[in-house]
Amino acid sequence: MPYADIRGVQIFYEVIGTQGPWLALNSGGRNSHQEMVLFAQTIAKYGYRVVVHDRRSLGASQMLFEGDEGEEEIWADDLYLLMKSLNALPAFFSGSSAGARLCMLVKRRHPEAVRGLLLMRVTGGEFAAGRLPTMYYLQYINAVKEGGMAGLCETLPYQERLALNPANREYVMKMDPKVYIAQMEHWLGKFLQGPRSPVMGMENAELAAYQLPVLVVPGNDKTHASVNGIAAAELIPNSELFQLPIEDQDIDLIHFPMWKDYYPQMADKFHEFMQKHS
């Protein structure tokens, strides 16, 4: 399996496609790269090299729970360095939900690396702001408070992550529960900073100052309500809004693979957009 040493952390990645412009395609939530593989393969057929990866502490990548900056800022720098190690910059950056925020953070921190952004299922609004802190941090803090590091390993998300990289179990079990809780609480505090809508963590003034090609594909659940994607597209100068023939559902979360019937339509639009701006 391909790993890259990024700042001393082993990051798992795959490159799908053998030639053409580069696209970094990022999964949502705390999901592994596997969420994006089928869509990446669909895009690669148009003549692109699509990079999918597992962020540190997720999927098959090495776990490391430390850092003064926000977790998502750390991930953004990791992704930039991964793409740099592949001689893939400047590149297009795309992602769904948290993956879209990751792309925007790469743009914020390394603007010279970004040819354009293709943002899917923008996260924002009060419902998302109320749900995501628990999903990302509080459930794990509570698991450790109740059952120590062994209790953390018994949560379904950690069972899945440790199955993808069993070597991480030793690191987790040796960690001081107090240190883990303190780090999660630090990252939770960072995550809660900034606006809640239309894009969590992104000031409207920052979006309004964008001067690069941007494509926005709104979501259709309560975490990714279409109103937030539409509002983001209105704020970003000269952005393109691409709405699928779908309606918002009264559902907390629609997982990205449930959009698989629309992958060909989306890939065609992605190709049109990237070809125009290459």
C-alpha positions in Angstrom: 0.0 0.0 0.0 1.4 3.5 -0.8 2.3 5.6 2.1 4.0 9.0 2.2 6.0 10.3 5.2 4.4 13.7 5.8 5.9 15.5 8.8 6.8 12.2 10.4 3.3 10.7 9.9 2.6 7.9 7.5 -0.2 9.1 5.3 -2.0 6.5 3.1 -2.9 7.6 -0.4 -3.7 6.4 -3.9 -3.4 8.0 -7.3 -6.2 7.0 -9.6 -5.4 7.7 -13.3 -2.0 7.9 -15.0 -2.0 11.2 -16.9 -3.6 14.6 -17.1 -4.2 17.4 -14.6 -4.2 16.7 -10.9 -7.2 16.7 -8.6 -7.2 16.1 -4.9 -10.5 14.5 -3.9 -11.4 14.4 -0.2 -14.0 12.4 1.7 -16.4 13.9 4.2 -16.8 13.6 7.9 -14.1 11.4 9.4 -14.4 8.8 6.6 -11.6 7.0 4.9 -10.6 7.6 1.3 -12.7 4.6 0.2 -15.7 6.8 0.2 -14.3 8.6 -2.9 -12.7 5.8 -4.9 -15.6 5.1 -7.2 -16.2 8.8 -8.0 -12.4 9.2 -8.4 -12.4 6.4 -10.9 -15.3 8.0 -12.8 -13.4 11.3 -13.1 -10.1 9.7 -14.0 -11.6 8.2 -17.1 -11.7 11.8 -18.5 -7.9 12.0 -18.3 -7.1 13.1 -14.8 -4.8 12.0 -12.0 -7.0 11.9 -8.9 -5.4 11.7 -5.4 -7.4 10.2 -2.6 -5.9 9.9 0.9 -6.7 9.2 4.5 -6.1 12.1 6.8 -3.8 11.5 9.8 -5.5 9.5 12.5 -8.2 8.3 10.1 -8.5 5.3 7.8 -5.3 3.5 7.1 -3.1 6.5 8.0 -1.0 6.7 11.2 -2.7 8.1 14.3 -1.1 11.0 16.0 -3.2 13.1 18.5 -1.2 16.2 19.0 -0.8 19.7 17.7 -1.6 23.3 18.8 -3.4 24.2 15.6 -6.9 23.0 14.7 -7.2 19.4 13.5 -8.5 20.5 10.1 -5.7 23.1 9.7 -3.2 20.3 10.4 -4.9 18.1 7.7 -4.8 21.0 5.2 -1.0 21.3 5.6 -0.6 17.5 5.4 -2.6 17.5 2.1 -0.6 20.4 0.7 2.7 18.5 1.5 1.3 15.3 0.1 0.5 16.9 -3.2 3.8 18.6 -3.2 5.6 15.3 -2.7 3.8 14.0 -5.8 4.9 17.0 -7.9 1.2 17.6 -8.3 1.0 21.3 -7.6 -0.8 23.5 -8.6 -3.8 21.2 -8.6 -7.6 21.3 -8.4 -9.0 20.5 -5.0 -12.4 18.9 -4.3 -14.3 17.4 -1.5 -17.6 16.6 0.1 -18.7 18.2 3.4 -15.6 18.2 5.7 -13.6 17.5 2.5 -14.9 20.7 1.0 -13.8 22.7 4.2 -10.4 21.0 3.9 -10.1 22.3 0.3 -11.0 25.8 1.4 -8.4 25.6 4.2 -5.7 24.5 1.7 -6.7 27.6 -0.4 -6.5 29.8 2.7 -3.1 28.5 3.8 -1.5 27.7 0.5 -3.2 29.8 -2.2 -0.5 29.3 -4.8 -1.1 25.5 -4.7 -4.8 25.7 -5.8 -5.9 26.0 -9.5 -9.6 25.8 -8.5 -12.0 24.5 -6.0 -14.9 22.0 -6.6 -17.0 22.1 -3.4 -19.6 19.5 -2.8 -22.2 19.4 -0.1 -21.2 22.5 1.8 -21.7 22.2 5.5 -23.4 25.1 7.4 -26.4 26.2 9.5 -27.6 25.6 13.0 -28.4 21.9 12.6 -24.9 21.0 11.4 -23.3 23.2 14.1 -25.3 21.3 16.7 -24.6 17.9 15.4 -21.0 17.8 14.3 -19.2 18.6 17.6 -20.6 15.4 19.0 -19.9 13.4 15.9 -16.3 14.6 15.6 -15.2 15.0 19.2 -17.6 14.7 22.1 -18.5 11.0 21.5 -14.9 10.1 21.7 -14.2 12.2 24.8 -17.2 10.5 26.5 -16.1 7.1 25.5 -12.6 7.6 27.1 -14.1 9.1 30.2 -16.4 6.1 30.6 -14.1 3.3 29.4 -10.5 4.5 29.0 -8.6 4.0 25.8 -10.1 0.5 25.5 -13.5 2.1 25.5 -12.4 4.4 22.7 -11.2 1.4 20.6 -14.6 -0.2 21.1 -16.5 2.6 19.4 -17.6 1.7 15.9 -15.6 4.4 14.1 -12.4 3.3 15.9 -13.1 -0.3 15.2 -13.2 0.5 11.5 -10.0 2.7 11.6 -8.0 0.1 13.6 -9.1 -2.6 11.2 -7.6 -0.6 8.3 -4.3 -0.1 10.2 -4.0 -2.5 13.2 -0.6 -1.0 14.1 -2.4 2.0 15.4 -3.9 0.0 18.3 -0.7 -0.1 20.3 -0.3 3.7 20.0 -3.9 4.3 21.1 -3.7 1.9 24.1 -0.5 3.4 25.3 -1.9 6.9 25.3 -2.7 8.6 28.6 -6.5 9.1 28.6 -6.1 12.6 30.1 -3.8 13.6 27.3 -6.2 12.3 24.7 -9.2 14.1 26.3 -7.2 17.4 26.5 -6.3 17.2 22.8 -9.8 16.4 21.7 -11.2 19.3 23.9 -8.6 21.6 22.3 -9.6 20.6 18.8 -13.2 20.9 19.7 -12.7 24.5 20.8 -10.9 25.3 17.5 -13.7 23.6 15.6 -16.4 25.7 17.3 -14.7 29.0 16.3 -16.0 31.0 13.4 -19.3 31.4 11.6 -21.9 28.7 11.4 -23.4 29.6 8.0 -23.4 29.5 5.1 -20.0 27.6 5.5 -18.9 26.5 8.9 -15.7 28.2 9.9 -15.5 30.5 6.9 -16.1 34.2 7.2 -18.3 35.6 4.4 -15.7 38.3 3.7 -13.1 35.5 3.0 -15.5 33.8 0.5 -16.3 37.2 -1.1 -12.5 37.8 -1.7 -11.9 34.6 -3.6 -10.2 35.2 -6.9 -10.0 31.7 -8.4 -12.4 29.3 -10.2 -14.9 27.7 -7.9 -17.7 25.2 -8.6 -20.3 24.5 -5.9 -22.5 21.4 -5.8 -25.1 21.8 -3.0 -26.2 18.9 -0.8 -29.6 17.8 0.1 -29.8 16.7 3.8 -30.1 18.6 7.1 -26.3 18.7 7.6 -25.7 19.9 4.0 -28.9 21.8 3.2 -28.9 23.2 -0.3 -29.5 26.7 0.9 -26.0 26.8 2.3 -24.4 25.7 -1.0 -26.5 28.2 -2.9 -25.5 31.0 -0.5 -21.9 30.1 -0.7 -22.0 30.3 -4.5 -23.7 33.7 -4.3 -20.9 35.0 -2.0 -18.0 33.7 -4.1 -17.3 36.0 -7.1 -17.8 34.3 -10.5 -18.4 30.9 -9.0 -20.5 28.3 -10.8 -23.5 26.7 -9.2 -24.2 23.1 -10.3 -27.5 21.7 -8.8 -28.3 18.1 -9.3 -31.9 17.1 -10.0 -32.5 16.3 -6.3 -34.6 17.8 -3.5 -33.7 18.4 0.2 -34.6 15.5 2.4 -35.6 15.7 6.1 -32.7 13.4 7.0 -29.8 14.2 9.2 -27.2 12.8 6.8 -27.2 11.3 3.3 -23.9 9.5 2.8 -22.0 10.5 -0.3 -22.0 7.0 -1.9 -25.8 7.4 -2.0 -25.2 9.9 -4.8 -23.5 7.2 -7.0 -26.3 7.4 -9.6 -25.2 11.0 -10.2 -21.4 10.3 -10.4 -21.4 10.2 -14.3 -23.3 13.5 -14.4 -21.0 15.1 -11.8 -17.8 13.8 -13.4 -18.9 15.3 -16.7 -19.4 18.7 -15.1 -16.1 18.4 -13.2 -14.4 17.7 -16.5 -16.0 20.6 -18.2 -15.0 22.9 -15.3 -11.4 21.7 -15.0 -10.9 21.7 -18.8 -12.1 25.3 -18.9 -9.7 26.4 -16.2 -6.6 24.2 -17.0 
